[in-house]
Amino acid sequence: MATKSTILGSGAMATACSILLAEHADQEVTIWSRNPEHAHDLQTARENKRQLPGVMLPDGVAVTADIDKAVAGADYLVLAIPTKFVRETLT
């Protein structure tokens, strides 16, 4: 059974974490972005052109701007957002 990990954030750290987690065949990985446009760009280009240009997301990494969809059924949540936005994001 696959383990589902959701990464809250869509910057360089979130991208790096998603790549590392997706290396394991038993991992289902989702990146959540608060910005729908950025989520769409990540999902379609499979590259974080803003923070990590040239680094490609593995095919198995899903990207969404829907927080409910992102965390549904997640076994693990990884916070990969700047500290100054943690309170705003989690409330």
N, CA, C and O atoms as CSV, one atom per row, in Angstrom:
chain,resi,resn,atom,element,x,y,z
A,1,MET,N,N,0.839,-1.187,0.000
A,1,MET,CA,C,0.000,0.000,0.000
A,1,MET,C,C,0.881,1.246,0.000
A,1,MET,O,O,1.840,1.336,0.766
A,2,ALA,N,N,0.556,2.183,-0.847
A,2,ALA,CA,C,1.355,3.406,-0.980
A,2,ALA,C,C,1.145,4.328,0.216
A,2,ALA,O,O,0.066,4.380,0.807
A,3,THR,N,N,2.192,5.041,0.549
A,3,THR,CA,C,2.132,6.073,1.566
A,3,THR,C,C,1.911,7.391,0.860
A,3,THR,O,O,2.603,7.708,-0.107
A,4,LYS,N,N,0.934,8.172,1.346
A,4,LYS,CA,C,0.647,9.460,0.719
A,4,LYS,C,C,1.275,10.580,1.533
A,4,LYS,O,O,1.007,10.728,2.725
A,5,SER,N,N,2.117,11.367,0.869
A,5,SER,CA,C,2.745,12.531,1.486
A,5,SER,C,C,2.300,13.775,0.744
A,5,SER,O,O,2.336,13.828,-0.485
A,6,THR,N,N,1.879,14.775,1.506
A,6,THR,CA,C,1.490,16.051,0.923
A,6,THR,C,C,2.454,17.114,1.399
A,6,THR,O,O,2.739,17.226,2.592
A,7,ILE,N,N,2.949,17.886,0.464
A,7,ILE,CA,C,3.876,18.963,0.776
A,7,ILE,C,C,3.117,20.271,0.661
A,7,ILE,O,O,2.615,20.620,-0.408
A,8,LEU,N,N,3.037,20.994,1.772
A,8,LEU,CA,C,2.371,22.289,1.782
A,8,LEU,C,C,3.403,23.343,1.433
A,8,LEU,O,O,4.335,23.597,2.196
A,9,GLY,N,N,3.229,23.945,0.283
A,9,GLY,CA,C,4.171,24.905,-0.253
A,9,GLY,C,C,4.549,24.492,-1.659
A,9,GLY,O,O,4.389,23.332,-2.039
A,10,SER,N,N,5.050,25.440,-2.428
A,10,SER,CA,C,5.390,25.119,-3.821
A,10,SER,C,C,6.665,25.816,-4.280
A,10,SER,O,O,6.867,26.062,-5.469
A,11,GLY,N,N,7.510,26.123,-3.319
A,11,GLY,CA,C,8.776,26.768,-3.654
A,11,GLY,C,C,9.890,25.755,-3.856
A,11,GLY,O,O,9.642,24.582,-4.134
A,12,ALA,N,N,11.109,26.223,-3.713
A,12,ALA,CA,C,12.278,25.379,-3.943
A,12,ALA,C,C,12.332,24.202,-2.976
A,12,ALA,O,O,12.617,23.077,-3.387
A,13,MET,N,N,12.060,24.449,-1.690
A,13,MET,CA,C,12.110,23.367,-0.703
A,13,MET,C,C,11.028,22.331,-0.980
A,13,MET,O,O,11.288,21.131,-0.890
A,14,ALA,N,N,9.837,22.769,-1.311
A,14,ALA,CA,C,8.747,21.840,-1.635
A,14,ALA,C,C,9.098,21.001,-2.857
A,14,ALA,O,O,8.845,19.797,-2.884
A,15,THR,N,N,9.673,21.630,-3.847
A,15,THR,CA,C,10.069,20.915,-5.060
A,15,THR,C,C,11.119,19.859,-4.740
A,15,THR,O,O,11.010,18.715,-5.181
A,16,ALA,N,N,12.132,20.242,-3.975
A,16,ALA,CA,C,13.191,19.299,-3.607
A,16,ALA,C,C,12.638,18.136,-2.785
A,16,ALA,O,O,12.994,16.983,-3.026
A,17,CYS,N,N,11.776,18.429,-1.823
A,17,CYS,CA,C,11.176,17.365,-1.009
A,17,CYS,C,C,10.349,16.415,-1.863
A,17,CYS,O,O,10.400,15.200,-1.671
A,18,SER,N,N,9.592,16.960,-2.799
A,18,SER,CA,C,8.745,16.104,-3.641
A,18,SER,C,C,9.590,15.158,-4.487
A,18,SER,O,O,9.230,13.997,-4.680
A,19,ILE,N,N,10.698,15.654,-4.982
A,19,ILE,CA,C,11.586,14.816,-5.800
A,19,ILE,C,C,12.168,13.681,-4.962
A,19,ILE,O,O,12.201,12.533,-5.404
A,20,LEU,N,N,12.625,14.002,-3.754
A,20,LEU,CA,C,13.198,12.972,-2.878
A,20,LEU,C,C,12.161,11.927,-2.478
A,20,LEU,O,O,12.445,10.729,-2.499
A,21,LEU,N,N,10.968,12.374,-2.117
A,21,LEU,CA,C,9.923,11.429,-1.719
A,21,LEU,C,C,9.472,10.563,-2.886
A,21,LEU,O,O,9.202,9.375,-2.709
A,22,ALA,N,N,9.388,11.146,-4.072
A,22,ALA,CA,C,8.901,10.416,-5.249
A,22,ALA,C,C,9.884,9.357,-5.740
A,22,ALA,O,O,9.529,8.521,-6.571
A,23,GLU,N,N,11.114,9.385,-5.235
A,23,GLU,CA,C,12.099,8.368,-5.622
A,23,GLU,C,C,11.697,6.979,-5.140
A,23,GLU,O,O,12.172,5.974,-5.670
A,24,HIS,N,N,10.834,6.922,-4.149
A,24,HIS,CA,C,10.397,5.644,-3.583
A,24,HIS,C,C,9.099,5.212,-4.253
A,24,HIS,O,O,8.129,5.968,-4.286
A,25,ALA,N,N,9.086,4.010,-4.778
A,25,ALA,CA,C,7.943,3.514,-5.547
A,25,ALA,C,C,6.659,3.458,-4.726
A,25,ALA,O,O,5.565,3.528,-5.285
A,26,ASP,N,N,6.781,3.333,-3.414
A,26,ASP,CA,C,5.592,3.214,-2.574
A,26,ASP,C,C,5.069,4.562,-2.081
A,26,ASP,O,O,4.268,4.606,-1.147
A,27,GLN,N,N,5.506,5.650,-2.689
A,27,GLN,CA,C,5.103,6.996,-2.282
A,27,GLN,C,C,4.145,7.621,-3.286
A,27,GLN,O,O,4.364,7.568,-4.496
A,28,GLU,N,N,3.089,8.209,-2.764
A,28,GLU,CA,C,2.188,9.045,-3.551
A,28,GLU,C,C,2.441,10.465,-3.043
A,28,GLU,O,O,2.240,10.739,-1.859
A,29,VAL,N,N,2.875,11.362,-3.913
A,29,VAL,CA,C,3.314,12.690,-3.487
A,29,VAL,C,C,2.459,13.767,-4.145
A,29,VAL,O,O,2.214,13.741,-5.351
A,30,THR,N,N,2.008,14.719,-3.319
A,30,THR,CA,C,1.233,15.858,-3.806
A,30,THR,C,C,1.858,17.140,-3.282
A,30,THR,O,O,2.199,17.237,-2.103
A,31,ILE,N,N,2.006,18.117,-4.157
A,31,ILE,CA,C,2.426,19.467,-3.768
A,31,ILE,C,C,1.176,20.337,-3.747
A,31,ILE,O,O,0.383,20.321,-4.689
A,32,TRP,N,N,1.005,21.100,-2.665
A,32,TRP,CA,C,-0.084,22.068,-2.598
A,32,TRP,C,C,0.502,23.471,-2.746
A,32,TRP,O,O,1.462,23.829,-2.064
A,33,SER,N,N,-0.083,24.252,-3.639
A,33,SER,CA,C,0.301,25.650,-3.821
A,33,SER,C,C,-0.898,26.525,-3.514
A,33,SER,O,O,-2.006,26.229,-3.961
A,34,ARG,N,N,-0.700,27.598,-2.759
A,34,ARG,CA,C,-1.818,28.503,-2.475
A,34,ARG,C,C,-2.193,29.323,-3.699
A,34,ARG,O,O,-3.265,29.928,-3.742
A,35,ASN,N,N,-1.317,29.344,-4.691
A,35,ASN,CA,C,-1.538,30.123,-5.902
A,35,ASN,C,C,-1.981,29.189,-7.039
A,35,ASN,O,O,-1.172,28.407,-7.538
A,36,PRO,N,N,-3.255,29.261,-7.453
A,36,PRO,CA,C,-3.748,28.363,-8.504
A,36,PRO,C,C,-2.968,28.460,-9.816
A,36,PRO,O,O,-2.765,27.451,-10.493
A,37,GLU,N,N,-2.537,29.651,-10.171
A,37,GLU,CA,C,-1.772,29.821,-11.411
A,37,GLU,C,C,-0.427,29.094,-11.328
A,37,GLU,O,O,-0.006,28.427,-12.274
A,38,HIS,N,N,0.229,29.236,-10.189
A,38,HIS,CA,C,1.516,28.556,-9.997
A,38,HIS,C,C,1.322,27.037,-9.978
A,38,HIS,O,O,2.129,26.300,-10.544
A,39,ALA,N,N,0.259,26.575,-9.330
A,39,ALA,CA,C,-0.037,25.138,-9.310
A,39,ALA,C,C,-0.242,24.617,-10.728
A,39,ALA,O,O,0.271,23.556,-11.083
A,40,HIS,N,N,-0.981,25.355,-11.525
A,40,HIS,CA,C,-1.223,24.951,-12.919
A,40,HIS,C,C,0.088,24.897,-13.697
A,40,HIS,O,O,0.332,23.950,-14.445
A,41,ASP,N,N,0.928,25.912,-13.519
A,41,ASP,CA,C,2.225,25.944,-14.211
A,41,ASP,C,C,3.100,24.749,-13.816
A,41,ASP,O,O,3.723,24.117,-14.669
A,42,LEU,N,N,3.138,24.449,-12.516
A,42,LEU,CA,C,3.932,23.309,-12.046
A,42,LEU,C,C,3.400,21.995,-12.616
A,42,LEU,O,O,4.172,21.135,-13.041
A,43,GLN,N,N,2.089,21.852,-12.619
A,43,GLN,CA,C,1.483,20.610,-13.086
A,43,GLN,C,C,1.702,20.409,-14.583
A,43,GLN,O,O,1.966,19.291,-15.025
A,44,THR,N,N,1.596,21.471,-15.360
A,44,THR,CA,C,1.706,21.318,-16.816
A,44,THR,C,C,3.155,21.306,-17.301
A,44,THR,O,O,3.506,20.505,-18.168
A,45,ALA,N,N,3.997,22.179,-16.758
A,45,ALA,CA,C,5.394,22.252,-17.210
A,45,ALA,C,C,6.268,21.191,-16.537
A,45,ALA,O,O,7.318,20.821,-17.063
A,46,ARG,N,N,5.822,20.693,-15.347
A,46,ARG,CA,C,6.585,19.718,-14.566
A,46,ARG,C,C,7.934,20.281,-14.133
A,46,ARG,O,O,8.894,19.542,-13.918
A,47,GLU,N,N,7.986,21.615,-14.010
A,47,GLU,CA,C,9.223,22.314,-13.644
A,47,GLU,C,C,8.856,23.543,-12.820
A,47,GLU,O,O,7.910,24.257,-13.153
A,48,ASN,N,N,9.604,23.789,-11.743
A,48,ASN,CA,C,9.385,24.978,-10.933
A,48,ASN,C,C,10.258,26.092,-11.505
A,48,ASN,O,O,11.354,26.359,-11.012
A,49,LYS,N,N,9.754,26.729,-12.545
A,49,LYS,CA,C,10.535,27.741,-13.271
A,49,LYS,C,C,10.848,28.964,-12.423
A,49,LYS,O,O,11.811,29.677,-12.705
A,50,ARG,N,N,10.048,29.221,-11.384
A,50,ARG,CA,C,10.262,30.393,-10.531
A,50,ARG,C,C,11.435,30.208,-9.568
A,50,ARG,O,O,12.281,31.092,-9.437
A,51,GLN,N,N,11.481,29.057,-8.896
A,51,GLN,CA,C,12.495,28.864,-7.862
A,51,GLN,C,C,13.593,27.856,-8.206
A,51,GLN,O,O,14.712,27.971,-7.706
A,52,LEU,N,N,13.292,26.883,-9.042
A,52,LEU,CA,C,14.297,25.872,-9.393
A,52,LEU,C,C,14.250,25.568,-10.888
A,52,LEU,O,O,13.919,24.450,-11.285
A,53,PRO,N,N,14.577,26.548,-11.709
A,53,PRO,CA,C,14.527,26.297,-13.152
A,53,PRO,C,C,15.476,25.176,-13.553
A,53,PRO,O,O,16.604,25.077,-13.068
A,54,GLY,N,N,14.982,24.341,-14.448
A,54,GLY,CA,C,15.790,23.236,-14.940
A,54,GLY,C,C,15.654,21.952,-14.141
A,54,GLY,O,O,16.137,20.904,-14.568
A,55,VAL,N,N,15.001,22.020,-12.985
A,55,VAL,CA,C,14.790,20.832,-12.156
A,55,VAL,C,C,13.369,20.339,-12.411
A,55,VAL,O,O,12.399,21.047,-12.142
A,56,MET,N,N,13.260,19.129,-12.927
A,56,MET,CA,C,11.964,18.595,-13.335
A,56,MET,C,C,11.305,17.792,-12.213
A,56,MET,O,O,11.969,17.086,-11.454
A,57,LEU,N,N,9.974,17.922,-12.133
A,57,LEU,CA,C,9.200,17.112,-11.199
A,57,LEU,C,C,8.997,15.720,-11.784
A,57,LEU,O,O,8.718,15.591,-12.976
A,58,PRO,N,N,9.130,14.695,-10.984
A,58,PRO,CA,C,8.823,13.350,-11.472
A,58,PRO,C,C,7.352,13.256,-11.884
A,58,PRO,O,O,6.507,13.973,-11.348
A,59,ASP,N,N,7.055,12.382,-12.822
A,59,ASP,CA,C,5.685,12.230,-13.311
A,59,ASP,C,C,4.700,11.882,-12.206
A,59,ASP,O,O,3.530,12.256,-12.281
A,60,GLY,N,N,5.150,11.180,-11.195
A,60,GLY,CA,C,4.256,10.749,-10.125
A,60,GLY,C,C,3.875,11.814,-9.122
A,60,GLY,O,O,3.074,11.544,-8.227
A,61,VAL,N,N,4.412,13.007,-9.234
A,61,VAL,CA,C,4.098,14.085,-8.298
A,61,VAL,C,C,2.894,14.859,-8.819
A,61,VAL,O,O,2.916,15.388,-9.931
A,62,ALA,N,N,1.844,14.919,-8.005
A,62,ALA,CA,C,0.651,15.691,-8.356
A,62,ALA,C,C,0.787,17.091,-7.772
A,62,ALA,O,O,1.458,17.285,-6.758
A,63,VAL,N,N,0.152,18.057,-8.411
A,63,VAL,CA,C,0.172,19.440,-7.932
A,63,VAL,C,C,-1.257,19.958,-7.938
A,63,VAL,O,O,-1.995,19.759,-8.903
A,64,THR,N,N,-1.643,20.626,-6.851
A,64,THR,CA,C,-2.992,21.170,-6.758
A,64,THR,C,C,-2.993,22.454,-5.935
A,64,THR,O,O,-2.099,22.686,-5.122
A,65,ALA,N,N,-4.004,23.278,-6.157
A,65,ALA,CA,C,-4.222,24.469,-5.338
A,65,ALA,C,C,-5.404,24.243,-4.392
A,65,ALA,O,O,-5.782,25.145,-3.645
A,66,ASP,N,N,-5.979,23.059,-4.424
A,66,ASP,CA,C,-7.124,22.702,-3.583
A,66,ASP,C,C,-6.602,22.041,-2.306
A,66,ASP,O,O,-6.177,20.886,-2.326
A,67,ILE,N,N,-6.638,22.780,-1.197
A,67,ILE,CA,C,-6.075,22.279,0.059
A,67,ILE,C,C,-6.793,21.027,0.540
A,67,ILE,O,O,-6.155,20.109,1.056
A,68,ASP,N,N,-8.110,20.976,0.378
A,68,ASP,CA,C,-8.860,19.800,0.821
A,68,ASP,C,C,-8.440,18.556,0.044
A,68,ASP,O,O,-8.251,17.486,0.623
A,69,LYS,N,N,-8.298,18.704,-1.252
A,69,LYS,CA,C,-7.859,17.596,-2.099
A,69,LYS,C,C,-6.429,17.186,-1.738
A,69,LYS,O,O,-6.104,15.999,-1.710
A,70,ALA,N,N,-5.589,18.170,-1.467
A,70,ALA,CA,C,-4.176,17.897,-1.177
A,70,ALA,C,C,-3.994,17.074,0.093
A,70,ALA,O,O,-3.169,16.160,0.126
A,71,VAL,N,N,-4.754,17.389,1.136
A,71,VAL,CA,C,-4.540,16.722,2.422
A,71,VAL,C,C,-5.416,15.492,2.629
A,71,VAL,O,O,-5.191,14.729,3.569
A,72,ALA,N,N,-6.407,15.285,1.773
A,72,ALA,CA,C,-7.308,14.137,1.929
A,72,ALA,C,C,-6.517,12.830,1.889
A,72,ALA,O,O,-5.828,12.537,0.912
A,73,GLY,N,N,-6.626,12.067,2.945
A,73,GLY,CA,C,-5.976,10.762,3.001
A,73,GLY,C,C,-4.468,10.786,3.170
A,73,GLY,O,O,-3.820,9.745,3.063
A,74,ALA,N,N,-3.902,11.951,3.431
A,74,ALA,CA,C,-2.441,12.044,3.563
A,74,ALA,C,C,-1.968,11.361,4.845
A,74,ALA,O,O,-2.539,11.555,5.918
A,75,ASP,N,N,-0.931,10.571,4.711
A,75,ASP,CA,C,-0.293,9.960,5.873
A,75,ASP,C,C,0.682,10.933,6.528
A,75,ASP,O,O,0.877,10.917,7.743
A,76,TYR,N,N,1.287,11.778,5.702
A,76,TYR,CA,C,2.268,12.750,6.187
A,76,TYR,C,C,2.029,14.100,5.536
A,76,TYR,O,O,1.697,14.185,4.354
A,77,LEU,N,N,2.202,15.157,6.325
A,77,LEU,CA,C,2.192,16.525,5.815
A,77,LEU,C,C,3.577,17.107,6.045
A,77,LEU,O,O,4.125,17.024,7.144
A,78,VAL,N,N,4.128,17.690,5.006
A,78,VAL,CA,C,5.440,18.328,5.088
A,78,VAL,C,C,5.224,19.821,4.894
A,78,VAL,O,O,4.716,20.250,3.858
A,79,LEU,N,N,5.612,20.617,5.894
A,79,LEU,CA,C,5.512,22.068,5.766
A,79,LEU,C,C,6.764,22.581,5.084
A,79,LEU,O,O,7.866,22.474,5.624
A,80,ALA,N,N,6.591,23.133,3.905
A,80,ALA,CA,C,7.717,23.681,3.140
A,80,ALA,C,C,7.347,25.089,2.705
A,80,ALA,O,O,7.407,25.443,1.528
A,81,ILE,N,N,6.963,25.877,3.700
A,81,ILE,CA,C,6.572,27.266,3.444
A,81,ILE,C,C,7.414,28.172,4.335
A,81,ILE,O,O,7.868,27.754,5.400
A,82,PRO,N,N,7.620,29.414,3.900
A,82,PRO,CA,C,8.392,30.340,4.729
A,82,PRO,C,C,7.732,30.531,6.104
A,82,PRO,O,O,6.508,30.610,6.205
A,83,THR,N,N,8.541,30.602,7.139
A,83,THR,CA,C,8.056,30.717,8.507
A,83,THR,C,C,7.052,31.850,8.677
A,83,THR,O,O,6.069,31.694,9.402
A,84,LYS,N,N,7.277,32.967,8.033
A,84,LYS,CA,C,6.381,34.110,8.220
A,84,LYS,C,C,4.974,33.858,7.677
A,84,LYS,O,O,4.059,34.625,7.976
A,85,PHE,N,N,4.781,32.801,6.888
A,85,PHE,CA,C,3.462,32.496,6.337
A,85,PHE,C,C,2.803,31.277,6.981
A,85,PHE,O,O,1.704,30.893,6.581
A,86,VAL,N,N,3.449,30.665,7.966
A,86,VAL,CA,C,2.901,29.450,8.570
A,86,VAL,C,C,1.542,29.711,9.211
A,86,VAL,O,O,0.588,28.984,8.933
A,87,ARG,N,N,1.432,30.719,10.052
A,87,ARG,CA,C,0.162,31.006,10.733
A,87,ARG,C,C,-0.945,31.281,9.726
A,87,ARG,O,O,-2.043,30.736,9.845
A,88,GLU,N,N,-0.667,32.111,8.748
A,88,GLU,CA,C,-1.655,32.454,7.723
A,88,GLU,C,C,-2.100,31.207,6.951
A,88,GLU,O,O,-3.278,31.065,6.623
A,89,THR,N,N,-1.176,30.325,6.670
A,89,THR,CA,C,-1.474,29.129,5.885
A,89,THR,C,C,-2.275,28.112,6.681
A,89,THR,O,O,-3.176,27.474,6.137
A,90,LEU,N,N,-1.964,27.954,7.946
A,90,LEU,CA,C,-2.586,26.907,8.747
A,90,LEU,C,C,-3.863,27.326,9.460
A,90,LEU,O,O,-4.484,26.508,10.138
A,91,THR,N,N,-4.261,28.570,9.321
A,91,THR,CA,C,-5.517,28.999,9.970
A,91,THR,C,C,-6.573,29.342,8.955
A,91,THR,O,O,-7.685,29.720,9.324
